[in-house]
C-alpha cells in the first residue's frame, strides 16, 4: 500500500475496485466492530510489491456469575 492509501485505510469510501463493483465498506465496518464496539485492535503491515497483512486483537472478558443462596 502506498502512503495515500494507508492514510485512508479505514475510511468508508476507500475502495480499489472499479465503479459499481464494490463499496469500500469492509475495513470501515471491521474497524467499527473490533475497535469501537469491542475495544480491540486492528493493525497491519504492508510492503509495496509484497502484500499486506492485517491483524485483529479482540479482548477476552471473563463472565462472572454470582449465585445468591
DSSP file (Angstrom, degrees, kcal/mol; ACC not computed):
  #  RESIDUE AA STRUCTURE BP1 BP2  ACC     N-H-->O    O-->H-N    N-H-->O    O-->H-N    TCO  KAPPA ALPHA  PHI   PSI    X-CA   Y-CA   Z-CA
    1    1 A X              0   0    0      0, 0.0    47,-0.3     0, 0.0     2,-0.1   0.000 360.0 360.0 360.0 137.9    0.0    0.0    0.0
    2    2 A X     >  -     0   0    0     45,-0.1     4,-2.3     1,-0.1     3,-0.2  -0.371 360.0-100.3 -81.5 171.6    1.2    3.5   -0.7
    3    3 A X  H  > S+     0   0    0      1,-0.2     4,-1.9     2,-0.2     5,-0.1   0.830 120.3  56.9 -64.5 -33.6    1.1    6.2    1.9
    4    4 A X  H  4 S+     0   0    0      2,-0.2     4,-0.4     1,-0.2    -1,-0.2   0.920 109.9  44.4 -64.5 -43.2   -2.0    7.8    0.5
    5    5 A X  H >4 S+     0   0    0      1,-0.2     3,-1.5    -3,-0.2     4,-0.2   0.918 111.0  54.9 -66.0 -43.4   -4.0    4.5    0.8
    6    6 A X  H >< S+     0   0    0     -4,-2.3     3,-1.1     1,-0.3     4,-0.2   0.873 102.6  56.6 -57.7 -37.9   -2.6    4.0    4.3
    7    7 A X  T 3< S+     0   0    0     -4,-1.9    -1,-0.3     1,-0.2    -2,-0.2   0.640 119.0  31.6 -72.3 -11.8   -3.8    7.4    5.5
    8    8 A X  T X  S+     0   0    0     -3,-1.5     3,-2.1    -4,-0.4    -1,-0.2   0.141  79.3 125.9-125.7  18.4   -7.4    6.5    4.5
    9    9 A X  T <  S+     0   0    0     -3,-1.1    18,-0.1     1,-0.3    -2,-0.1   0.756  79.8  38.4 -57.8 -30.9   -7.4    2.7    5.1
   10   10 A X  T 3  S+     0   0    0     -4,-0.2    -1,-0.3    -3,-0.1     2,-0.1   0.272  86.8 122.5-104.9  11.5  -10.4    2.7    7.4
   11   11 A X    X   -     0   0    0     -3,-2.1     3,-1.0     1,-0.1    17,-0.3  -0.472  66.4-129.6 -71.2 143.7  -12.5    5.3    5.5
   12   12 A X  T 3  S+     0   0    0      1,-0.2    -1,-0.1    -2,-0.1    16,-0.1   0.795 105.3  51.2 -62.6 -29.2  -15.9    4.2    4.3
   13   13 A X  T 3  S+     0   0    0     12,-0.1     2,-0.4    -5,-0.1    -1,-0.2   0.515  80.5 112.6 -91.7  -4.1  -15.3    5.4    0.8
   14   14 A X    <   +     0   0    0     -3,-1.0     2,-0.3    10,-0.4    13,-0.2  -0.550  35.6 143.8 -75.4 125.9  -11.9    3.7    0.2
   15   15 A X        -     0   0    0     -2,-0.4     7,-0.0     2,-0.1    -2,-0.0  -0.977  41.6-158.2-153.8 150.6  -12.0    1.0   -2.5
   16   16 A X        +     0   0    0     -2,-0.3     2,-0.2     2,-0.1    -2,-0.0   0.210  67.1 103.9-111.2  12.6   -9.7   -0.2   -5.2
   17   17 A X  S    S-     0   0    0      1,-0.1     5,-0.2     5,-0.0     3,-0.1  -0.586  81.5 -94.5 -91.5 155.4  -12.5   -1.8   -7.1
   18   18 A X    >   -     0   0    0     -2,-0.2     3,-2.3     1,-0.2     4,-0.3  -0.240  59.1 -74.8 -62.8 158.3  -14.0   -0.3  -10.3
   19   19 A X  T 3  S+     0   0    0      1,-0.3    -1,-0.2     2,-0.2     4,-0.1  -0.308 122.6  17.8 -55.8 130.8  -17.1    1.8  -10.0
   20   20 A X  T 3  S+     0   0    0      2,-0.4    -1,-0.3    -3,-0.1     3,-0.1   0.411 107.8  86.0  86.6  -0.9  -20.1   -0.3   -9.4
   21   21 A X  S <  S+     0   0    0     -3,-2.3     2,-0.3     1,-0.3    -2,-0.2   0.409  96.2   5.5-112.1  -0.2  -18.1   -3.3   -8.2
   22   22 A X        -     0   0    0     -4,-0.3    -2,-0.4    -5,-0.2    -1,-0.3  -0.953  49.4-142.3-176.0 158.6  -17.5   -2.6   -4.6
   23   23 A X        -     0   0    0     -2,-0.3    -1,-0.1    -3,-0.1    -8,-0.0   0.652  35.6-129.1-105.6 -19.1  -18.5   -0.2   -1.8
   24   24 A X  S    S+     0   0    0    -11,-0.0   -10,-0.4     1,-0.0     4,-0.3   0.751  72.3 120.0  76.3  22.7  -15.3    0.1    0.2
   25   25 A X     >  +     0   0    0      1,-0.1     4,-3.0   -12,-0.1     5,-0.3   0.621  41.8  89.9 -95.4 -13.9  -17.0   -0.7    3.5
   26   26 A X  H  > S+     0   0    0      1,-0.2     4,-2.1     2,-0.2     5,-0.1   0.904  94.6  34.2 -55.0 -54.6  -15.2   -3.8    4.6
   27   27 A X  H  > S+     0   0    0      2,-0.2     4,-2.3     1,-0.2    -1,-0.2   0.839 117.2  55.7 -72.9 -31.2  -12.3   -2.3    6.6
   28   28 A X  H  > S+     0   0    0     -4,-0.3     4,-2.1   -17,-0.3    -2,-0.2   0.936 111.4  43.0 -64.0 -46.5  -14.5    0.5    7.9
   29   29 A X  H  X S+     0   0    0     -4,-3.0     4,-2.4     2,-0.2    -2,-0.2   0.895 112.5  53.7 -67.0 -40.3  -17.1   -1.9    9.3
   30   30 A X  H  X S+     0   0    0     -4,-2.1     4,-2.8    -5,-0.3     5,-0.4   0.913 108.6  50.2 -59.4 -42.4  -14.3   -4.1   10.7
   31   31 A X  H  X>S+     0   0    0     -4,-2.3     4,-2.1     1,-0.2     5,-1.6   0.930 109.9  50.2 -61.5 -46.0  -12.9   -1.1   12.5
   32   32 A X  I  <>S+     0   0    0     -4,-2.1     5,-2.1     3,-0.2    -1,-0.2   0.910 117.0  40.8 -59.3 -42.7  -16.3   -0.2   13.9
   33   33 A X  I  <>S+     0   0    0     -4,-2.4     5,-1.4     3,-0.2    -2,-0.2   0.977 124.2  32.2 -71.8 -56.1  -16.9   -3.7   15.2
   34   34 A X  I  <5S+     0   0    0     -4,-2.8     6,-3.5    -5,-0.2    -3,-0.2   0.874 132.0  25.5 -74.9 -38.4  -13.4   -4.7   16.6
   35   35 A X  I  X5S+     0   0    0     -4,-2.1     4,-0.9    -5,-0.4    -3,-0.2   0.929 128.6  32.9 -94.2 -54.6  -12.1   -1.3   17.8
   36   36 A X  I  4<S+     0   0    0     -5,-1.6    -3,-0.2     2,-0.2    -4,-0.1   0.918 128.3  33.1 -74.3 -43.0  -15.1    0.9   18.6
   37   37 A X  I  4<S+     0   0    0     -5,-2.1    -3,-0.2    -6,-0.3    -4,-0.1   0.919 134.0  23.3 -80.8 -44.1  -17.6   -1.7   19.8
   38   38 A X  T  4<S-     0   0    0     -5,-1.4    21,-0.5    -6,-0.2    -2,-0.2   0.303  96.8-121.8-110.3   8.7  -15.3   -4.3   21.5
   39   39 A X     <  +     0   0    0     -4,-0.9    -4,-0.3    -6,-0.1    -3,-0.1   0.831  65.0 140.9  54.1  36.4  -12.2   -2.1   22.3
   40   40 A X        -     0   0    0     -6,-3.5     2,-0.4    -7,-0.2    18,-0.2  -0.136  47.4-112.2 -89.9-167.3  -10.0   -4.4   20.2
   41   41 A X  E     -A   57   0A   0     16,-2.5    16,-2.7    -3,-0.1     2,-0.4  -0.970  18.8-168.6-131.5 146.1   -7.1   -3.5   17.9
   42   42 A X  E     +A   56   0A   0     -2,-0.4     2,-0.3    14,-0.2    14,-0.2  -0.996  20.4 158.8-129.5 129.3   -6.6   -3.7   14.2
   43   43 A X  E     -A   55   0A   0     12,-2.0    12,-3.1    -2,-0.4     2,-0.3  -0.945  16.4-160.5-141.8 166.9   -3.1   -3.1   12.7
   44   44 A X  E     -A   54   0A   0     -2,-0.3     2,-0.4    10,-0.2    10,-0.2  -0.974  14.5-146.5-146.8 158.3   -1.4   -4.0    9.5
   45   45 A X  E     -A   53   0A   0      8,-2.2     8,-2.6    -2,-0.3     2,-0.4  -0.999  26.1-179.9-124.7 130.7    2.0   -4.4    7.9
   46   46 A X  E     -A   52   0A   0     -2,-0.4     2,-0.4     6,-0.2     6,-0.2  -0.995  14.5-180.0-138.9 137.0    2.3   -3.5    4.3
   47   47 A X  E >>  -A   51   0A   0      4,-2.4     3,-2.5    -2,-0.4     4,-2.2  -0.978  36.0-115.0-137.0 122.1    5.1   -3.6    1.8
   48   48 A X  T 34 S+     0   0    0     -2,-0.4    -2,-0.0     1,-0.3     4,-0.0  -0.303 102.9  14.4 -57.3 131.3    4.7   -2.5   -1.8
   49   49 A X  T 34 S+     0   0    0      1,-0.1    -1,-0.3    -2,-0.0     0, 0.0   0.248 124.8  62.0  87.1 -12.4    5.2   -5.4   -4.1
   50   50 A X  T <4 S-     0   0    0     -3,-2.5     2,-0.2     1,-0.2    -2,-0.2   0.687 100.2-117.5-115.0 -29.9    5.0   -7.9   -1.3
   51   51 A X  E  <  -A   47   0A   0     -4,-2.2    -4,-2.4     2,-0.0     2,-0.4  -0.678  21.9 -80.0 122.3-176.2    1.5   -7.5    0.1
   52   52 A X  E     -A   46   0A   0     -6,-0.2     2,-0.4    -2,-0.2    -6,-0.2  -0.987  25.3-161.0-133.6 138.4   -0.4   -6.5    3.3
   53   53 A X  E     -A   45   0A   0     -8,-2.6    -8,-2.2    -2,-0.4     2,-0.4  -0.985   8.6-157.4-120.3 129.2   -1.2   -8.5    6.4
   54   54 A X  E     -A   44   0A   0     -2,-0.4     2,-0.4   -10,-0.2   -10,-0.2  -0.866   5.8-162.4-105.1 140.8   -4.0   -7.4    8.8
   55   55 A X  E     -A   43   0A   0    -12,-3.1   -12,-2.0    -2,-0.4     2,-0.4  -0.968   0.2-161.6-123.0 138.5   -4.0   -8.5   12.4
   56   56 A X  E     -A   42   0A   0     -2,-0.4     2,-0.5   -14,-0.2   -14,-0.2  -0.969   3.9-170.3-120.8 134.3   -7.0   -8.4   14.7
   57   57 A X  E     -A   41   0A   0    -16,-2.7   -16,-2.5    -2,-0.4     2,-0.5  -0.974   5.2-174.0-125.5 117.5   -6.9   -8.5   18.5
   58   58 A X        -     0   0    0     -2,-0.5   -18,-0.1   -18,-0.2   -19,-0.1  -0.941  26.1-121.7-112.5 126.4  -10.2   -8.9   20.3
   59   59 A X        -     0   0    0     -2,-0.5     2,-0.5   -21,-0.5   -19,-0.1  -0.373  19.3-140.0 -66.9 143.2  -10.2   -8.7   24.1
   60   60 A X        -     0   0    0     -2,-0.1     2,-0.4     2,-0.0    -1,-0.1  -0.908  16.7-163.8-104.0 127.1  -11.5  -11.7   26.0
   61   61 A X        -     0   0    0     -2,-0.5     2,-0.5     0, 0.0    -2,-0.0  -0.920  16.6-129.0-113.5 137.0  -13.6  -10.9   29.0
   62   62 A X        -     0   0    0     -2,-0.4     2,-0.5     1,-0.0    -2,-0.0  -0.706  20.0-132.9 -85.4 130.2  -14.4  -13.4   31.7
   63   63 A X        -     0   0    0     -2,-0.5     2,-0.6     2,-0.0    -1,-0.0  -0.706  18.9-157.5 -83.0 125.7  -18.0  -13.8   32.5
   64   64 A X        -     0   0    0     -2,-0.5     2,-0.5     2,-0.0    -2,-0.0  -0.919   4.3-164.1-108.6 123.8  -18.6  -13.8   36.3
   65   65 A X        -     0   0    0     -2,-0.6     2,-0.6     2,-0.0    -2,-0.0  -0.926   3.7-158.0-109.4 125.0  -21.8  -15.3   37.5
   66   66 A X        -     0   0    0     -2,-0.5     2,-0.5     2,-0.0    -2,-0.0  -0.896   7.4-156.7-104.0 122.6  -22.9  -14.5   41.1
   67   67 A X        -     0   0    0     -2,-0.6     2,-0.4     2,-0.0    -2,-0.0  -0.839   4.9-147.1-100.7 132.9  -25.2  -17.0   42.7
   68   68 A X              0   0    0     -2,-0.5    -2,-0.0     1,-0.1     0, 0.0  -0.804 360.0 360.0 -96.2 138.5  -27.4  -16.0   45.5
   69   69 A X              0   0    0     -2,-0.4    -1,-0.1     0, 0.0    -2,-0.0   0.454 360.0 360.0-103.1 360.0  -28.2  -18.6   48.1
